[in-house]
């Protein structure tokens, strides 16, 4: 897609859906987040004046017709955002596979004037939809011949448009980084793994965990990365001959290192290199027979499909749902059926059949034993996960490790953020693999100045991925007042490079250290920053470690708060979120929790807007809707405080609704890191350490490291689709230092989305969407919008 800077934004006011009828169905296996997608399709459809229909029970309902195809209203999708599964039902349907079944389905759609279909399902469901579209005109002619419809209808409804969204917890569809439901399934798996780890440590046990993924190892691979599992079996990467010996040696080595538990993760479709299944029972028997370890098997099964969708899945599904309606409105008879997918941080449209063909290619490669090819076809994100896992899970014997003679220090700066420990673990292990000595600095720059610095080893960071907060300790103190002492410590410990994991203070700290290079040679070393802060306010990165966990905390709390009022009278909740001046948490929290308004600093508001919001909510509350939710970022306005807004809504809502307020506070910084933060932290930190190694080699002259150029002090951030290293000096111009936020923030584009879904009239910039891309042309670098 072209970037917004290339041309003027285009808005969709001119895209009217008047006279169009859109139907939405969910098909195949259910996945958390499907309801969020259904809700977005319905509300966006109604917003553009189209008629919107539910088709209950998937294709079966389309074939059966009658009460299974129902026109819906705005309120029909109220309070389904937080519900798992799919409220409109899904069913396997044999009759739709026959021409008679499709004929009946076409008849049912034409009778209601429906020629736009939005299908949420896996590749089987989407392939079925494409066949239906190709046969459409023939089906209509046959219906006319049988006297079921008239010739006028054949002309009027000549074309069927189809847009797909992939709902599948396996993330097994090529062309998208993340499918709806994958992130939530990872949440379920990680909750179980975290719980199992505590019991396994008590008894020195080995646990074999079987996760879903008959044809795709994504869930197994990512959960192995996120919990630091000892071994993982996936269909795309079967273990080499003799893996039984290798695995047992590794497990016993880990025990010898005083590790009290072993975790082995098996995808249900795991195979060996002869295409023979590797089952969890087989793995357990092997460990018991060879090592005599106390071993237990846990099969997670359908737990992974259930439960509430994560914040990521709700936002992903809402974005996809809106994009799907836009794609249907813009479709012409020549547009191929497309699928809305995620690449990096962007919604893109891809030809449906290209994605399906590529997905089938993966299976073919696996059947024929071309496993390296299968991994490559799965996409860059999958390949990166696999490489990172291989790098971090197994320590090579010291004799095999290179010796670089470089010392690298790692520190946390700023407020604690969930996922920091996963980042430190990756830094330590990748650094050691590259042959460096790694030093951990306790308590940020302040601890550095006081000499709280010690060498840290591979085993020291075992089990860190799942720990919240910062184990190394972190402080907000900036280095400026300690420059002399820090320089002394750098000299004493012969530190040749710095890796700083933290928030806005870490960024300011690197700016101060690079400014001090003129005075202190000790700071003429490569330095890199990895963004980690719940506020997500660091310039140069769309995401920072910790923000996803905080967002899930906010979403879960909003769900509970809304539920607390069920069955009582109508009620509006005013909720204050963290973030300093950055509105990311309030805005995205509002989108994920289905809020009516979100007040943020970046979009100034006045009393007229507050009044309009109150009136809007009052009108809504007079219908069947009983709950209102308003989020306010802590520093959005110094006079319109949370109390003020609470009192205003209370006064104006008298007789219609009453009000409650909540300040969420520091719970947003705590808790175990989400799967996204564990993996984002692990991958981004591993990449940063590899950059350090490269820079050390480049700047090593005459027996010492000397780096004094701008590009030797970088921030590694996620930008749209890529992970990029940017000199901190260049980011200065992009920073509002007074309010500690980037001058431009990508998520502000999603603001109208929240308003549309809350029934406001607004303009939505669609210049980033609309171009159909091709699967093969997706940038290979698109790696971590998904994890």
N, C-alpha and C positions, 0 to 999 in steps of 0.2 A: 504494500500500500504506500502511496506517496505520503509524505509527512505533512502535517497541518501547515508547516511553514511555506510549503511550495505554492499554496494558493489560498484564496480567501475561504474561510469556513463556509460550508453550505449547510443550510438547515432544512429540516424536512417539512416545514409548513406546507410546501407545495405538494407533498406526497400524501394525497388523501386516499383513504381506504373506502370512501363512500361507495356503496353499491357492491363492495366485495364481501365475500363470506370466507372466514378462515376457520378451519377445524383443527383441534389439537388432540393428539393421542399419545399414550405411552405404551411401549410394546417391549416384549422380551423380559429379561430379568429386571427387577426393580433396582433402583439406586437412590441413595439419599441425595436430595437436591432436585429431583424430578419435579416436585411440587413448586419449588421456586421458579423453575423454568415455565411450568404451566401458568403460574400466576403472572409472570412477566408477559407471556404471549397474550393472555386474556386482556390484561390492563393496557398493554401497548396497542392491541387490536382495537379495543373500545376507544382508546385515546385518538386513533386516526379515523374514527367513525366507521369501522368495519363491523360486520356482525361476527360474533365469535361463538363457536360451538365446541362443546366437549364431546369426544367420542369415548364412551365408557368401555372398559375391558378390551382395549387395543383393537386389533383387526377383527376380532370376533364380534365386537360391538358394531363395527362398520358393516360387516356382513349381515348381522341380525337386524340392524336398523331399529325402528320403533323408538322406545324410550332410551335407547343407548346413545342416541345423537340428540343433544339438547342445547338450545341456545342459552348462553350464560350472561350474567350481568357482572358489574364491578364487584358487588358484594359476594358473588359466588366463590371468589378465591380469597376472601378475607380469612385471616389466621390459619393459612395452610403453609406459610413460609417455613415455619419451624418443624413441620411434621415430616418424619422420614417416609420412605416408600413412595407410593403414588396414590393420591386420593381418587383418581379416575380409573384406577385398576389397570391391570395388565394381564394378558392371557396368551398362552401359546395357541395358534389358530391354524388348524389343518385346512379348513375350508378355503381360506384366503389363498392357499397355495394352488387351488384349482381355478380354472378359468370361470367355472360357474360361480364360485364364491366371489371372484373379483367383479363379475358381471352384476351380481346382487349388490355388492358394495358401491359400484358406480351408480347404480339406480338410486340407492339411498342418498348418495351425495347430491346427485342432480336434482332430486325432488326438493332439496333444501337450498339449491343454488350454490353449493360449496365447490369451489374450484381451487382452493388454496389449502394445502395440507402441511401441518407442522408435525413431524414425527420425532418423538424422543425415544431412542432405543439403541440397541447394539447394531453391529454390521448386518446381521440377518434381517432385522426389521427394516433397515434402510434400503437394503437390496430389494426387498419386497416392494417397498414404496416406489423405487425406480422402475421396476417392471410394470407396476400399475400405471405409472405415468406414460410409459412407452406404449402401452396397450390402449390408453384412454380413448382415443378417437374411434378405434375399432369397436371398443365396448359400447360406446354411445350409438354407433351405427346399428349394432346388433340389437340394442334396446329399442331403437326406433322401429326396426323391422318387426320386432315382436309386439309392437304397439304399446310398450311400457312408457315411452316418452315421445313427444312430438318432434317434428323436424326443426321447429323453432328452437327447442332446447338444445338440439345437436349443435346448431350454429352458435347459440348464446354461450354455451358452456364448453366450447370446442377444446380448450386447453386446461390441463391440470398442472399447477405449480407445486413443487415440493421443496421444502427446506428441512434438513435433518439436524438434530442435535444429538451428540453421542452421550447416552446415559449408560455407564457401565463401570462397575467398581474395579474391573481388572485393568483399566487403562490400556486396552488391547487394540485400539483403533489407530491406524497410521494417519498422520497428518495433523494430529492435535497433541499438544504437550500434556494436556490433562483432560480426562473425560469426567462428566458430572458423576459424583459419587466416589471417585478414587480417594480424594483427600479425607472424606469422612470414614471410609473403610480403614484407611491408615490410622485414623484417630482410634477406632475400635481396637485395632491390632496392638497399637502402642500402649493403650490403657491396660490391656491384658498382659503384655510383656512386662510393663513396669510392675504390675502386681505380682507376676510370677517371679520376678527377680528377687523380691524381698523374701518370698518363701524359700526359693532355691538357695539363697545365701545362708539361711538359717540351718539348712540340712546338708550343705555341700552337694547339691543335686545337679544332674544334667537334665535339661528340658528340651524335648523335640517338639517344635510347634508347627502344626500344619496350617497354612493359610490358603485362601482361594487363589485361583489362577490356573485353570485347566490347560490353557494354551499360552498364557503369558505370565512371565515371572516378575512383573513390575511390583506387585504388592510385597512379595517375598524379598525382593532385592532392596527396596526402599526401607522396609521395616528392619532388615538386617543392618542397613547403614545407620538407621535411626536409633538402634539399640546396641550397636557394636556387637552383633552376634558373632560367634566363633566360626560358624560355617553356614553357607546357604546353598540350597539346591534349587535351580530354576531350569525350565525346559530349554531356554535359549542358549544356555552355557553349561552343558553337561560336564561333570568332573572327568579328569583324565583317567586312563587305565591305572589301577592301583590306588585309587582315591581312598579306599578303605584304610590302607596303612597310613597315608599322609594325614588323614583326618584324625585318626587315633593318636598319632604322634603329637599333633598339634594340641589336642584336648589334654593329653597328659602333661605336655610342657606348660600349658596354662595353669593346670592344677599345681604343678611344681612351683610356679611363680606365686603361689598363695592365692590364686583366683578361686573363690569359693563356689562359683557356678559356671556352667557352660550352657550356652543357648545355641541350638541348631534350628534354623528355619527351613522348612520344606514347602515348596509350592506344590499344590495337589497334582500338577501335571509334570512334576520333575522326572527326568529320565537320565539314563547313563549314555555313554557315547555309542552304544549299540541299540539305542531307542527302547531299552527295557525300562519299565517304571522303577523309580526309587521311592518307596513308600516310607511314611514316618515310622511304621512298625519295624520295617527292615533296618532303618537307621538305629532305632532303639536297641533291637536285638544285637546288632553289631557292637554297639558301645558296651552293652552288658557283658557279652561273651568275651570281647577282647580286653576290656579295661576293668570290668567288674564295678563300674560306677553305678550308683543309685540313679536310675533314669526313668523319667515319666514322659508320656506323650499327651499333648493337648491339641485337640482338633477344634479350630475356632468355628468352622462352619458358618451358619447363617447369621451369627452375631455380627459378622462383618458387613452384612447388607443393611443391618437395622440401625435404630437409634436416630437421633437428630442430625441433620446435616451440619457440617462445620461452616464457619464463617466463609471460608474460601469457596466452598461449594455453592453457598447461597449467592455470593456475589458473581461467581462464574456463571451460574445458571441464569441469574437475572440479566446479566450482560448478554448472554447468548440468546435468551428469549426475545429481548428487544431487537437485537440484530437480526433474528430470524424473521420477525414481522417486517422489518425494513427490507430484507431480501425478498420476501414475498410481494411486497408492494412494488418493488423495482423490477420484478421478474417479467420477462417477455416470453412469447412462445419459443424463442430460440435459446433462452437461458437454460443450461443444463441443470439438473437437480443438484443443489449444492448442500454442503454441510457447513454449519457455523462452528469454527473451532478456535482454539487458543494457541497462539504462537508467542512465546515469551510473555509479554504483558499485553498483547493486543488480540482483539477478536478479528479473525480473518474468515473469508469464505473460500471454500475449496470445492472443486467438482466432486460430487458424491462418489461416482464410480471410480475415479482415480484413487481415492482413499481406500475404497473397498478392495480394488485390485491389489494395492500395495499391501493391505492387511493380509490378503490371501497369499501374496508372495512370501510373506514371513513364514506362514504355516508350511508352504511348499518347501522352502529352504530347510526348515527343521525336519520335515519328513525325509528329505534327501540327505540329511546329515551335514548340510552346509551351515554350521552354527555361527561362524564368524559373520557370514552374510546376513543371517537372521538378526543378529545383534545390531548390525549396521542399518538394516531396514527398519528396525524399531525406532530409529531416530537418535538424534544427538543427545537428548536428555537421558535416554536409557543407557546409551553407551558410556556417557560420563559417570552415571551412577555406578555402573559395573566397574569401571576403571578405578573410581575413588574407593569403592569397597575393597578391591584387590590390594590397593595401596595401603589401606589403613588396618586391614584385619589381621595381617600376618607379618610378624617381625622376622626379618631375615637374620641369620646368625651374624654376629659382629664381624666375623672374618669376611663375609660377603658384602658388607656395607662399604661404600666409598668413604674416604677420609678427606673432608674438605678443609679442615683446620679453621673453619669459620665458627664464630659464636653468634647466635641470634637470640635476642631477648624478646619475650612476649609479655604484653601487659594489657589489663582491662582499665578503661578510663570512662568516667561518667557514672550514670546511674546503672544499677543492675538491669540486665535484660535476659529473658529466657532464651537459651541457645548460645550464650557466650561460652559456656563450658564445652559445648560440642565444637565450637570454633577453636578453642585452645587445644583440645585433644587432637584435632586434625592438624593444627600447626605443628604441634610437638612431634607427632608421628611422621608427617611428611618431611619435616625438617631433618629428623633422624635418618629417614630413608635416603635423603640427599647427602647425608654424611656430616651434617652440622652438629655442634653441641647446642642444645637449647636451654636457655635460662628463663625461669619464670620470675616475674617481678610481682611482689605482693603489694596490694593497695596503691596501684596506679603510680603517677609521677611523684606523689608524696613519699610512697614507699621506696621508689627508685632512689630519691635523694638521700633517704636514710639507710641505703644499702640493704634493703630487704630483697635480696636477689639470690636465687639458688639454682643450681642445675636441676633439670627435671628429666625423668626418663620415660621410656615407652610404657612401662607398667604403672607409673604414677597416675596416668590419665585414664586407666581402664575404668569403664562404668561411668564416665563423665557425661556422655551424650544426654542422658535422661535427667540430669540434675538441673534444677532451676537456679536463678541468681548467678552469682559469680564466685566460684570456689577460690580463685586467686585473690579475691577482694578487689574492690574498685572504689576510687574516690573522684570527686569532681574537680579536685585541685589542678590548676594549670601549671605548666613547667616554668613559666617566666621567672618566678621568684626563687627557683631552685637551680637555675641553669648551671652555676658553678659546680654544685654538688652532684648534679646528674652527670655532667661531663667527667667529673672525678670517677664516678662509678663506672662509666662507660670505659674509661681508661684502665681502671683497676681490673675490671673483669674482661677486658679486651673484647668489648661488644662491637661486632662488625655490621650489624643490621638490626632494625627495630620493626616489630609488628605490633600495631596498636589496634585493639578491638574495642570499639566504644561508640559513643554518640557524638553530639555536637562539640563537647569538650575535647574529644580525641582529635577532631578536625582542627579546632583552634590550637590545640597542643602541637600538632605537626606544623602548623603555620609558624608558631613561635620558635620551634626547634630549627626550622629551616632558615628563619630570619637570623638565628644566633650562629649560623655557620661561619659568618665573617669573623666572629670573635673566637669560636671554639672549633678546632679541627675535628674534635670527637664526634660532632654532629654531621660530618661529611661522610655519611654512610647511607646505604639504601634504607628508606623507611616506607612502610605501607600501612594503610588504615583499612580495616574492615568495618563497615557500618553496623553498629548494634545498639539500637535504642527503641523503646516501645513507641516513641513519638513519631518515628519515621520522618524526621525533619533534617536529615543530613543531605547537603547538596551533592549532586553527582550520582545518586542512586534512587531508583524507584521504590526499592524495598530495603528495610534494614532488619537485621536479626532481632527478634523479640516482638516486632509489631504484630505478627500473625497470632502469637500466643495471647497478646493483650486484646486483640480483636475478638478472639474466641471467648475470652473472659467476659468482655462487654456483651457479646451476643447471648451467651448463656445466661448472664444476669438479667438482661432485658427479657428473655423468654420467661424466666422465673417470676420477674416482677409483673409481667403481663398476666401470667397464670395466677398470681396471688389475688387478682381481682376478679377471677372468673366466677360467675354466679352472683356477684354483687352488682351494685348499680353501675352506671357508666362512669368510667374513670380515666383521667389523663395523667401520665407519669412524666415528670421533668427529670432528666438524668444528666448529671455532669460527668464528663470524661476527662482524662488527662491529655497531655500533648503540648503543654506550654502554649505557644501561639499557633502551633501547627494543627490544622483541623482534620488531619488524616483519620484519626481514631473515631472522631465524632461523625464524620461524613460516611466512612465505610461501615462503621457500626450501625448507622442509621439505615444504610442500604441492606445490611445483612439482617437487621432485626425488624425491618419493615416499619420504620418510624415515619411520622407525619412531617417532621421538620428537623433540621440540624443547623444550629447556629454556630458559625465558625468565623474566625478572625479574617480569613482570606476573602470572604464575601461580606462586605460591610452591610449592616441592616439597620433600619431605623424604626421608629414607633409605628409608622404606617404599615411596614411589613409585618411587625408583631401583631398588629391589629388584624390584618388580612389573614394571618395564620390562625388566630383564635377564631375568627368568623368561619373560616374554612372547616376547622375542626368541629365547631358547634353544629354546622350544617350536617357534617358526616355523622355526628353522634345522634342526630335525630332519626337516622335510618337504623338498620339492624346492627350497625357496628357499635361495639361497646367499649373498645379500648383505644386509647390514643397514646402515642409515645413521642416525646420530644427530646432530642439530645442537644446538649450545649457543651462546646469545648471550653475548658476552664478559663482561658484568657481571651475569649472571643470579643468581649466588650467590657470595659471597666465599670460602666454604669448599669448596663442591663445584666445584672448579676443573676445567678441561678435563683436566688430568693425573689428578685424583682419579677422574673419571668413566671415563677411559681405563683406569686401573688396576683399578677396580671391575669393569668389563665384562671385562677380560682375565682376572681371577682367576675370576669366576663362569662365564665361558664356556669354561673349560679343558675340552678333550676334545670340545667341540662346534664352537667357532669361535675364531679368533684376532682380534686387534684392531690397528688402526692409527689414528693421530690426525693431524690437519692443522689448522693455524691459517691461515686465508685471508689475514688482514692487509690491507695497503693496496692490493692489487690490486683490491679492491672499490670503491675510490674513482677508479680510473683507467679508461683505455680510451675509445674513441670512444662518444659518447652513442647510446643506442638510439633507434629511430624515435619511440617513445612520448615519451622525454625531450626530443628535439628539438622535437617538435610541441607538447607540453604547455608547454615553456619558451617557445616562440614565441607561442602563443596567450594564455597567462596574462599574459605580460609586455606584449603589445600591449594587452590589456584594462586592465592597471595604468596604462599610460601615458595611455590615454584618460581614465581616472579622474582622473589628475593634471591634465590639461587642464581638465576640468570644475571641479575644486576651485580651480584657479588663477583661473578666471573668477569663481567664487563669492566668493573671498576677496580679490579685488583692489579696494582702496578708496583713493581719494585718492592715486593714484600709487604705492601699494605693496601688496605681498601681506601680509596679516596673518591667520594661521589659528591659533587657540589652543583650539579645541574638540576633544573626544575623537575625534569622527568625522573629523578631518583627519589622524589617524595610524592607518592601517589595515593589516591583513594581508589579502591576497587569497588565498582558499583554495578548494579543491574540497570541497564538503559534500554528501554523498550524490549528488544529481543536479545540483547547481548550483555555479557559481562565485560566491562571495559575498565582499564587502568587510566585514571586521569590525574595529571599533576595538580596538587592542592592549590598551587599558585594560580592555575587557570580557573579554578572553581570560585575564586574570590569574587569575580565579576557576577557570578550567578547567585551570590548569597546576600540575603538581607540580615546583616549582622546584629542590628538592633533587636529584631524579633526572632533571631536564630532559626530562620527557615530559608529554603531555596526560593528564589524570586519566581520561578515557574514550577508548578507541580502538576504532574500528569493526571492525578486523580480528580482534579477539579472538573475535568471533562465528564466525569461520571455523575457530577452533581445533578444535572437535569434528569438523569435516569431515576434518581431517588424521588425527585419531584413528580415525574410522570407517574411512577408507581404509587404515589400518594395522592393522585388525582389533581395535580396542579397543571395549569396550562403553562407551558414553557417552551423555549426553543432548544433544540438538541443538535449539536454540531455533528454531522455525519460525514465530514470530509475524510475521516480516517477509514471509513468502511466503504463497502460498495464495490471495490474492485475484486474480481474473482482471480485468485492466484492459482498456481499449479503446485501440486505436492512436491514434485522434484525440485521446484525452484525455491522452496522455503529455505531461508538461510541456514546453512549447516550449524551456524553458531547458536541458533535459538536454543538456549539451554536451561534457563532456570526460572521461567515464569511459572513453570511447573517446578516440581522439586525432583 
